[in-house]
Amino acid sequence: MDTQNNVAQARRDGVLFGIPLGDLGWFQSLLMGTAAGFAAFFLATFLAIVGFLIYLSVTGKPVDFALTYRVVGLPVGATVLVLSLGYLAVQYARRLGRGRK
């Protein structure tokens, strides 16, 4: 992908970091989207826990760590899940429209 033409074709075909997202089947798209949502949930929760620990060590005020799951992790994970499944569904529909199964 060293020329401008290849980059434009990769964007059109749905290639992300060398992964041909436009060539995934419906089940593979479902797995990839769900995995992205779970990864975002766990990363956001981890970062929120670290942030709460820093806040606790600086201020000394008690913190409810259950908020890291409910307020930070769950919305971020759900948002990434919906966006990734939507994107992969569009890629799958484009593939079906081109006639490749």
Order of alpha helices (4+ residues) and beta strands (2+ residues): alpha-beta-beta-alpha-alpha
